[in-house]
Amino acid sequence: EMFYGFEKTFKTMNELEQSIKEYIHCYNHDRIKTVLKNHTPIEYRNMVLNKAVQ
């Protein structure tokens, strides 16, 4: 998603790699989804795992 159309904006592979890591972190930690009961994927995962342990 974040890469398509912007291929030529990254000057080095390290720059591209860092951008991908930042995107993945944002995708998992900052993006709220209504299908996940208004939680981020990480919050929802932790919530489900905590309920399974109890």
Chimera marker file (.cmm) of the C-alpha trace (Angstrom):
<marker_set name="trace">
<marker id="1" x="0.000" y="0.000" z="0.000" r="1" g="1" b="0" radius="0.5"/>
<marker id="2" x="2.511" y="2.585" z="1.095" r="1" g="1" b="0" radius="0.5"/>
<marker id="3" x="5.012" y="1.622" z="-1.589" r="1" g="1" b="0" radius="0.5"/>
<marker id="4" x="2.958" y="1.624" z="-4.815" r="1" g="1" b="0" radius="0.5"/>
<marker id="5" x="3.358" y="4.838" z="-6.754" r="1" g="1" b="0" radius="0.5"/>
<marker id="6" x="6.246" y="5.984" z="-4.564" r="1" g="1" b="0" radius="0.5"/>
<marker id="7" x="8.911" y="3.514" z="-5.707" r="1" g="1" b="0" radius="0.5"/>
<marker id="8" x="11.246" y="6.211" z="-6.957" r="1" g="1" b="0" radius="0.5"/>
<marker id="9" x="11.059" y="8.404" z="-3.838" r="1" g="1" b="0" radius="0.5"/>
<marker id="10" x="13.315" y="6.095" z="-1.803" r="1" g="1" b="0" radius="0.5"/>
<marker id="11" x="16.978" y="6.816" z="-2.419" r="1" g="1" b="0" radius="0.5"/>
<marker id="12" x="18.370" y="3.733" z="-0.655" r="1" g="1" b="0" radius="0.5"/>
<marker id="13" x="17.181" y="0.304" z="0.399" r="1" g="1" b="0" radius="0.5"/>
<marker id="14" x="17.683" y="1.356" z="4.032" r="1" g="1" b="0" radius="0.5"/>
<marker id="15" x="15.293" y="4.273" z="3.526" r="1" g="1" b="0" radius="0.5"/>
<marker id="16" x="12.724" y="1.929" z="2.007" r="1" g="1" b="0" radius="0.5"/>
<marker id="17" x="13.209" y="-0.615" z="4.796" r="1" g="1" b="0" radius="0.5"/>
<marker id="18" x="12.746" y="2.032" z="7.501" r="1" g="1" b="0" radius="0.5"/>
<marker id="19" x="9.587" y="3.330" z="5.830" r="1" g="1" b="0" radius="0.5"/>
<marker id="20" x="8.152" y="-0.180" z="5.656" r="1" g="1" b="0" radius="0.5"/>
<marker id="21" x="8.920" y="-0.792" z="9.341" r="1" g="1" b="0" radius="0.5"/>
<marker id="22" x="7.233" y="2.489" z="10.307" r="1" g="1" b="0" radius="0.5"/>
<marker id="23" x="4.203" y="1.628" z="8.173" r="1" g="1" b="0" radius="0.5"/>
<marker id="24" x="3.852" y="-1.838" z="9.725" r="1" g="1" b="0" radius="0.5"/>
<marker id="25" x="4.105" y="-0.382" z="13.226" r="1" g="1" b="0" radius="0.5"/>
<marker id="26" x="1.433" y="2.212" z="12.449" r="1" g="1" b="0" radius="0.5"/>
<marker id="27" x="-0.755" y="-0.441" z="10.799" r="1" g="1" b="0" radius="0.5"/>
<marker id="28" x="-0.645" y="-2.652" z="13.888" r="1" g="1" b="0" radius="0.5"/>
<marker id="29" x="-0.467" y="-0.114" z="16.728" r="1" g="1" b="0" radius="0.5"/>
<marker id="30" x="-2.259" y="3.054" z="15.578" r="1" g="1" b="0" radius="0.5"/>
<marker id="31" x="-4.953" y="2.005" z="13.101" r="1" g="1" b="0" radius="0.5"/>
<marker id="32" x="-8.338" y="1.613" z="14.799" r="1" g="1" b="0" radius="0.5"/>
<marker id="33" x="-10.737" y="-0.815" z="13.134" r="1" g="1" b="0" radius="0.5"/>
<marker id="34" x="-14.475" y="-0.933" z="13.771" r="1" g="1" b="0" radius="0.5"/>
<marker id="35" x="-14.524" y="-4.641" z="12.933" r="1" g="1" b="0" radius="0.5"/>
<marker id="36" x="-12.138" y="-5.115" z="15.887" r="1" g="1" b="0" radius="0.5"/>
<marker id="37" x="-14.555" y="-3.322" z="18.221" r="1" g="1" b="0" radius="0.5"/>
<marker id="38" x="-12.750" y="0.015" z="17.775" r="1" g="1" b="0" radius="0.5"/>
<marker id="39" x="-9.376" y="-1.349" z="18.807" r="1" g="1" b="0" radius="0.5"/>
<marker id="40" x="-6.060" y="-1.496" z="17.038" r="1" g="1" b="0" radius="0.5"/>
<marker id="41" x="-4.989" y="-4.967" z="15.865" r="1" g="1" b="0" radius="0.5"/>
<marker id="42" x="-2.483" y="-5.255" z="18.737" r="1" g="1" b="0" radius="0.5"/>
<marker id="43" x="-5.014" y="-4.111" z="21.362" r="1" g="1" b="0" radius="0.5"/>
<marker id="44" x="-7.582" y="-6.575" z="20.063" r="1" g="1" b="0" radius="0.5"/>
<marker id="45" x="-5.091" y="-9.436" z="19.978" r="1" g="1" b="0" radius="0.5"/>
<marker id="46" x="-4.028" y="-8.749" z="23.562" r="1" g="1" b="0" radius="0.5"/>
<marker id="47" x="-7.635" y="-8.469" z="24.686" r="1" g="1" b="0" radius="0.5"/>
<marker id="48" x="-8.550" y="-11.821" z="23.103" r="1" g="1" b="0" radius="0.5"/>
<marker id="49" x="-5.447" y="-13.549" z="24.474" r="1" g="1" b="0" radius="0.5"/>
<marker id="50" x="-6.078" y="-12.221" z="27.982" r="1" g="1" b="0" radius="0.5"/>
<marker id="51" x="-9.645" y="-13.540" z="27.899" r="1" g="1" b="0" radius="0.5"/>
<marker id="52" x="-8.415" y="-16.949" z="26.712" r="1" g="1" b="0" radius="0.5"/>
<marker id="53" x="-5.979" y="-17.216" z="29.622" r="1" g="1" b="0" radius="0.5"/>
<marker id="54" x="-8.561" y="-16.406" z="32.281" r="1" g="1" b="0" radius="0.5"/>
<link id1="1" id2="2" r="1" g="1" b="0" radius="0.2"/>
<link id1="2" id2="3" r="1" g="1" b="0" radius="0.2"/>
<link id1="3" id2="4" r="1" g="1" b="0" radius="0.2"/>
<link id1="4" id2="5" r="1" g="1" b="0" radius="0.2"/>
<link id1="5" id2="6" r="1" g="1" b="0" radius="0.2"/>
<link id1="6" id2="7" r="1" g="1" b="0" radius="0.2"/>
<link id1="7" id2="8" r="1" g="1" b="0" radius="0.2"/>
<link id1="8" id2="9" r="1" g="1" b="0" radius="0.2"/>
<link id1="9" id2="10" r="1" g="1" b="0" radius="0.2"/>
<link id1="10" id2="11" r="1" g="1" b="0" radius="0.2"/>
<link id1="11" id2="12" r="1" g="1" b="0" radius="0.2"/>
<link id1="12" id2="13" r="1" g="1" b="0" radius="0.2"/>
<link id1="13" id2="14" r="1" g="1" b="0" radius="0.2"/>
<link id1="14" id2="15" r="1" g="1" b="0" radius="0.2"/>
<link id1="15" id2="16" r="1" g="1" b="0" radius="0.2"/>
<link id1="16" id2="17" r="1" g="1" b="0" radius="0.2"/>
<link id1="17" id2="18" r="1" g="1" b="0" radius="0.2"/>
<link id1="18" id2="19" r="1" g="1" b="0" radius="0.2"/>
<link id1="19" id2="20" r="1" g="1" b="0" radius="0.2"/>
<link id1="20" id2="21" r="1" g="1" b="0" radius="0.2"/>
<link id1="21" id2="22" r="1" g="1" b="0" radius="0.2"/>
<link id1="22" id2="23" r="1" g="1" b="0" radius="0.2"/>
<link id1="23" id2="24" r="1" g="1" b="0" radius="0.2"/>
<link id1="24" id2="25" r="1" g="1" b="0" radius="0.2"/>
<link id1="25" id2="26" r="1" g="1" b="0" radius="0.2"/>
<link id1="26" id2="27" r="1" g="1" b="0" radius="0.2"/>
<link id1="27" id2="28" r="1" g="1" b="0" radius="0.2"/>
<link id1="28" id2="29" r="1" g="1" b="0" radius="0.2"/>
<link id1="29" id2="30" r="1" g="1" b="0" radius="0.2"/>
<link id1="30" id2="31" r="1" g="1" b="0" radius="0.2"/>
<link id1="31" id2="32" r="1" g="1" b="0" radius="0.2"/>
<link id1="32" id2="33" r="1" g="1" b="0" radius="0.2"/>
<link id1="33" id2="34" r="1" g="1" b="0" radius="0.2"/>
<link id1="34" id2="35" r="1" g="1" b="0" radius="0.2"/>
<link id1="35" id2="36" r="1" g="1" b="0" radius="0.2"/>
<link id1="36" id2="37" r="1" g="1" b="0" radius="0.2"/>
<link id1="37" id2="38" r="1" g="1" b="0" radius="0.2"/>
<link id1="38" id2="39" r="1" g="1" b="0" radius="0.2"/>
<link id1="39" id2="40" r="1" g="1" b="0" radius="0.2"/>
<link id1="40" id2="41" r="1" g="1" b="0" radius="0.2"/>
<link id1="41" id2="42" r="1" g="1" b="0" radius="0.2"/>
<link id1="42" id2="43" r="1" g="1" b="0" radius="0.2"/>
<link id1="43" id2="44" r="1" g="1" b="0" radius="0.2"/>
<link id1="44" id2="45" r="1" g="1" b="0" radius="0.2"/>
<link id1="45" id2="46" r="1" g="1" b="0" radius="0.2"/>
<link id1="46" id2="47" r="1" g="1" b="0" radius="0.2"/>
<link id1="47" id2="48" r="1" g="1" b="0" radius="0.2"/>
<link id1="48" id2="49" r="1" g="1" b="0" radius="0.2"/>
<link id1="49" id2="50" r="1" g="1" b="0" radius="0.2"/>
<link id1="50" id2="51" r="1" g="1" b="0" radius="0.2"/>
<link id1="51" id2="52" r="1" g="1" b="0" radius="0.2"/>
<link id1="52" id2="53" r="1" g="1" b="0" radius="0.2"/>
<link id1="53" id2="54" r="1" g="1" b="0" radius="0.2"/>
</marker_set>
